[in-house]
Amino acid sequence: MVVSPSTMAAVRASGAVPNAEFLLSAEGVRKEFPGVVALDDVQFRLRRGTVHALMGENGAGKSTLMKILAGIYTPDKGQVCLKGIEIQLRSPLDALENGIAMIHQELNLMPYMTVAENIWIRREPKNRFGFVDHGVMRQMTEDLLSRLNIAIDPEIQIRELSVASRQMVEIAKAVSYKSDVLIMDEPTSALTEREVAHLFRIIRDLKAQGIGIVYITHKMNELFEIADEFSVFRDGKYIGTHASTDVTRDDIIRMMVGREITQMFPKEEVPIGDVVLSVKDLSDGRFFRDVSFEVRAGEILGVAGLVGSGRSNVAETIFGVTPAKTGTIELFGKKVDITSPTVAIKHRMAFLTEDRKDTGCLLVLNILENMQIAVLQDKFVKGGFVQESKIEEACETMARQLRVKTPNLFERIENLSGGNQQKALIGRWMLTNPKILILDEPTRGIDVGAKAEIHRLVTEMARNGVAVIMISSEMPEVLGMSDRIMVMHEGRVTGFLNRDEATQIKVMELAAQ
């Protein structure tokens, strides 16, 4: 018998919790989209008071299953059980009322509303006249944030918060529903090490309260630190479930990709040529000041630093997204004035931005349109007309090379997983044949197989003489891929390290100066 969400919510509210081995489970679930089988007869089982990590390459079906459990999608086949009772969730509100909350990788807060308004939306406390009681709502928010040890002003607007702080607000909002199940999709992708440690303390406290947590991540170290169990999906199929104490990192990778990843960081020693880009005393008057560095042909310059160090702001100024207040930029020994990204592209520069959703993808367009947009100016234009067949062929070749999982290039890019969106964006810039490639968090939210492919591609470009600037928050990536590392702290360069002398300790010492 299938129980309606409202009936299950009433059972939950009454405190008469059915005796079941699993808090939340899915059996035989199938979900199809046009041209794609996203899930094929998969299963998932979450125990009370545990963290269950969900692992798999991009496009494996992890997020699709979680959206079914959160009421966003309806399965084509199979059943979902909550505390042993089969239930059909018709909307995210159904899921919330039944104690299932999901924190999405792409945060869904309303930027021009306050923290308190975001947390209690549709549940605002009212005074005796029927109006929102802002004093009570502020106190409720303060109590909630205090319980979670989150130091954020309830009255501040979301748009004024960092990505990390917004993540904490999302967690507080989910906890405010007194959820039995909390689904976290890549919750640490924008957090510093200190913020990750804080998040893990919150997760352990929630576990102790009997809450079951589903944790989607690509970071192996997080799985071993926080997860009790993990399940692996591959190509929309369920592969297996194990206790995190019973396996090694290599075991998990083999389950995820079905093959060995023998070289995650395929750095090669290639000839380093002349200086291609020289930046001298560059400042934007707000986020960074007096930044100077050089990058040579064939060199990979890693840029490290904590969140707020100004790394991304430097990249945006070099590419003409934001103006420079002082300083100079030289390309191949000649001073240039890069006033816009269009000018930068003409100078054979390419820039993969940090935020694929807000500043990378054109979500309403298809994959082909997203990939070709940077080369429509002249490369595939003849006599004033776009050579459509040639550009489509080039995009298809690039998509195959990067293993973008899609039925065809005419699929809207918003329908792809986050990792496949990222690969399409990298393909966009590869098509321009750049001489200078700036990558800001190129593998954020991407699985281990795709990371290895992107690292090989970056190495190949360096071998072909491209000067690469790679900004990354992942220390193994910076150490494994860079010829030199530039470290920043609070808007200034604190030092450079050559590949043979760089260690995680030395980088962190410079990043914390």
N, C-alpha and C positions, 0 to 999 in steps of 0.2 A: 504493500500500500504506500502511495506517495502522499506525504503530508504537506499541506500548503504552508508557505512561509509564515503566514499570520498565525496558524495553529502552532507551529514550532516556536514562534516568538512568545506566544502565550505560555507554552510549556516552560520555556526558559525563564520567563518572568515569574512564574509560580515557584520556581526553585525545584520542581520535580524533574531532576535531570536523569534521563534514561541511563541505565548501566550499560556502557559500551566500551569495548577495548580501545577503539579509536575515536578521537574527538571529531575528526573530519576525514572523510575518505571519498575516493572516486574509483569507480570500477568500470572497465570496458568503454571508456570515453572516446568518442570520435568527433572530430570537428573538421569540416571542409570549408574552404574559401574558393572563389573562382580560380580554377586551375591548380589549386594547392590543397593537399591533405595535410593539415597542420598537426592533427593528432589522430593516431590510429590504434585503437584498442589499448589505451594507456590506463595505468592505475597509480594511485597515490594514497598514502595512509599516514596521518599525523596523530601522534600520541599527546595526551595532555601533559603540560609542563616540560616539553622538549622543544629543541630547535631542530627542524628538519630542513636541511639545505637541498636546493634543487639545482642540479648541475647539467650542463650541456652546451654545445656550440650554439651560436646565434642561428635562429631558425629551427632549433630542436623541438620547440613546442612548449617551453617552460612558461613563458608569459601568457600564452594562449590558455593553458590549463588554469593558471592562477586567475585569469579573467573570468573563466567559467565558474571557479569557486567563489569569486567575488560578485557574481551576478551580472557581469558586463556582457558576456557571451552566453548563449544557450547551446548546450551540446546537441549534436545531431543524433547521438546514440550514447547509451551508457547511463549510469546513475551516480548521484552525489548523495552521500549520507552524512548527516550531522548528528553526532552522539548516537549512532546506530540506527537513525530513522531516515529513510529516503526523503529527499526534499528537492523541490524545483525552485530555483532562485530566478526570478524574472527581471530583477533590476539590482543595481548596487544598493539601493535603499532597502530592498528585501534582505540583502546580505548583512547590512549594518544592523538592522533590527533583530537579526538572528545571531549577532555577535561575531560576524566575520568582517574585518576591516582590512583594507589593502592600501599600502603606501607605494605609489607608482614611482618608477625611475624618473619619469618626467613629472615633476611636482605639479599639483593641481590647485594651488592656493590662489586666492583672488588678491592681486597686488595692491589695490587701492582700498582694501579693508584692513582693519587692525587685526592683530594676533587674536584677541578675544573674539572678535566678530567671525573670524575664520573658523575658530574651534567650535563655537556654539551655534553656527548658522542653522536655521530651522528649529533650534532648540533653545532660543534665547529666553532667559527668565523674564517674566512680565510682572509689572506692578499691578496694583488693584484697579488701575484705569485701563489696563490692557496694553500699555506701552512697554517697550524694552527697558528693563531696569539695569542701566549700565553699571551702576555701583556694585550690584550683586554679581553681574557678569564678570566684572574685573576681579572681584574677590574669588569667584570660582576659578578663574584662570590662574590667579596667583597661587591658589592652593594646589591646583593641578601641576603647574610648572615647578613649584617647590617640592612636591612629592617626587618629581622626576629629576630634581637637581638641575633644572634648566633655567639659566639666568637671562631671561628676555622680558622686556617691558610689555605687558599685555596691550598697551595703548599704541604701540608703534605700528606703522603700516608695513605690510609684508614686503613691499617694494624697497624698503629701506634696509632689509636684512640681507645678510650673505646667504649663499646657497646652503651652507652648512646649518645656519640658524633656521632657515625655512624647513630643512629636513627635520629638525627637532620639533618644530611646530606641527608638522605632519604626524609625527609620532605621538605628540601630546593629544592631537585631535583624535587619532585612532584609539588611544587609551581612554579618552573621555567617554567613549561609547561603552566602556566596560566590556570590551570584546573578549570572547573566549579564544578567538583565532586572529592572529595578526600576520598579514602577508607583507613582506618587505622585499621590494624589487630593486636590487643593486643599491642598498641604502648608504654605502660608504663611498660611492664613486666621486663625490666632491668634498670629502671630509679629510682633515689633517689627521695625523696619528693620534694626537691628543683627543680630537673629537671622536675618532673611532673608538678609543678606549672608553670614553664617556658613554657612547652608544652601547657598547658591550656591557657596561655596568647596568644600564637600563634594561637590556635584554635579560640579563641574569636575574634581576629583580622581578621581571614579569614572569619568567619561568617559575620562580619560587612561589608565585601566586597561582600557579596552575594553568597559565595561559600557554597555548600551543603556538609556536612561531614558525612560519614558512619563510625561508631565507634564500632568495635567489642571488647568486654571486658568481663571478668568474675568478675571484681571488682565492687561490688554494690555501694560503695561510689563514684566511678568515674561517674557512671550513673547519680546519683542525683546531682553531682556537675557540669557536663558539658553537659548532654544530654537534648534536648528539648522533644524528643519523643523516644520511644523504641518499637521494635518488638521482639516477642519471637518465636523461632522455637523449636520443639521437635520431635525427630525421623524423621527428614526430612519433617515435616509438619508445616504449618503456624498456630500459636496458636492465636495471636492477637497483636494489636498495641494500645498503650496508651500514653498519655502525662505523662512525668516523675513526674509531680506534683500531679497526680491523684491516685498514688498507693504507697504502702509501700514495704519495702524490702521483707517481708514475702509473699506479693502478687506475687511478681516477681518470687520468688523461687518456689511457688506452680505452677505457669504457666510453669516454666522451667522443673521441674522434675515430675509434676503430682502427687506429694505427699508432705507431710510435712517433713521438715528436722528438727527434734526435738532437735538434739544434734550435733552441728557442731564440737565441741571439746570434745569428750567423754573421758576426762582424768579421770583415776581411781587412787585411792590411792592403790598402790601395795607395798609389802615388798621390801625394798631396800637392796640388798645384799652386798657382798664384792666388793672391787675395782677390776674391770676387766681390765681397761686401765688406765695407768698413764703416762703422758707426762711431762717431766721436762726440762726446759730451752731450748726448741726446737727453732732452727732458720734455715732458708734456705739461709741466706746471702743476700736476695734481698727484699722479700715481707713481712716477719715477723721476729720477734726476741724475744727470751727469753719467749716463750709461755709455761706455765705450767698449767695443770689441771688434774683432775681425773674423771672417770665415773664408776659408780657402776652397778652391775647387777640389772635390773629392773628399772633403772633410765633413764629419758629422759633429756638430757642436751641440752637446746636450745642455739644456738650461734647467737648473733645479732651484727649488726654493719652496717655502711653505705658502699656503693659500694667503693671498694679500701681499705677496712679495713684489708684484708688479710685472711678472713674467709675461702674461698675456697682453698687458698694456703696451709693453715694448714692441711685441710682435705686431699689434694693431697699428702702431704709429709707423713702423717701418713699411708696412703695406699700404699706408695711406688711409686707413679707416678713421683714425683720429689724428689731428694735426700736432706737429711738434712745435714747442715754444722756442726751444734753443737747440743748438747742435747741428751736425751735418751728417748726411748719408752719401757715401761714395760707392758707385758700382763700376768695377773694372778700372779703378783709379780716377774716375771722373765724378765730380760732385753732381748730384741729381736732386731735383725738387719733386718728391712724390706727394702729390696733392690729393690723390684718390686711388682706389684699387684699380681703376681702369689704367691709370698711368703705370702703376706697379706691374700689371700684367704685360703691358707693352715693353717693359724692361725685363721680361722673362722671369718674373717672380710669381710664386704661387703660395697660397696661404690656406691651410686647413684650420678652421676656427675651432675653439674649444667646445662651443655649444651647438651641436648639429641641428637641434630643433629650432632655436631662435635665430641663429645667424648662419646656418649652413644649408639645410634643406628648404626647398620651396615645396611645402607639404602638399599643396593642391595640384602640383604638376606630376607628371609621370617620371620614371627613372631616366628615360632617354632625354627628356627636356632638362632634367637636373644635371645630367652629365655633360651635355653639349653646351651649356650656357656660357662657359668660359672661353670657348673656341669659335664662337659665332662671329667674332669681329673680322677675322681675315683668313685664318688657316683653312677653313672649308668654304670660303666664299670666292666665287669666280664671276667676274662681270656683273657684280652686284647681286648675284643670286647664290643662295645657300645650296651646296651640293649635298642634298639630303641623303642619298644612298651611301655616299662615302662616309658621312659623319655617323650614320646609323651603324655601318659596318665597323667603324673604329670603336664606337661605344660598346657594341656587342663583344668585340674582341677583348676590350678592357674589362667588361663585366665577367667574362669567362675567366680571364687571368686572375681576377680578384675573388672568384667564386661567390659572386653575388647571387643569393638564392631567391629566384623569382621566376614565374612562368614565362615572362617576356619583359622587354624594356618598356612596354606601354602600361604596366601596372603603376598605380599611383604610389609614390615613394613613401607616403605616410602609412601604407599597408605593410611595409617591410619591418622586420625587427630592427632594433636600434643598431646592432652591429652591421647588418646589411646596408642600412642607410649610411653608416660611416664608410663602408667600403665603396659605395657609389660616389660619395664625395671625394674620396681619395682618387678614384678613377677620373673624376672631373678634372682634377689638377694634373694628373699624369698625362692627359691628352694635350696639355699645353706645352709639353716638352720644356719644362722650366730649367733655368740655370741656377736659380735659388729657390729652395723649397723650405717653407716654414710650416712645421707640424706642431699644432698645439693639442696635446693629449691625444695622439693619433690612435691609441688602442684602448681608450676608456670605454668600458661597457662591451668589450669584444672578447670572444672566447679564445682559448689557448691556441687552437688550430689557426684561426684567422690572424691572431697576433704574430705567429711564426711566419705566415705568408706576407704580412705587411712588413715585418722586419727584413725579410729577404728582398722585398721590392725596394725598400729604402737603401739597403746595402748595394743592390744592383745600380741604383741611381747614383750613389756615391762613386761606384766603380766607373761609371760613365762620365764622371767629372762634375756632377751637380753638387753645389754647396748646400748642405742640409742643416737647418736649425731645428732641433727637436726638443720641445718643452714637454716635460712629463713629471707627474707626481709619483710615478712608480719607480722606486729606487733601483730595482734590478734592471729595468729597462734603460735607465740613464747610464748605469755602470756598464751594462752589457753592450750597448750600441754606440757609445760616444768615443770619438778620438780625444776630445777635450770636453770638460764640463765647466760651464759658467754658473756660479751660484749667486742668487740674489736674496736680499732681505730688506723688507720695508722700502722698496723702491730704489735700492742702490746695489751695485755689484760689489760683493764682498770677497770674491776671489775666483781664480781659475785653477783647475786640476787637470793634469795630463792623465791619459788612460792608465798608464802604468803605476801611477801613484794614488789614484782615486780609490777611496773606500767609503762605505756608508757612514762611518764615524766622521771622516774628514768632511764629507758633504754636509752632514747635519751640523757639525760645528760651525761651518761657514753660514749655513742657512739660519742659524739661531743667534748670530752676532748682533 
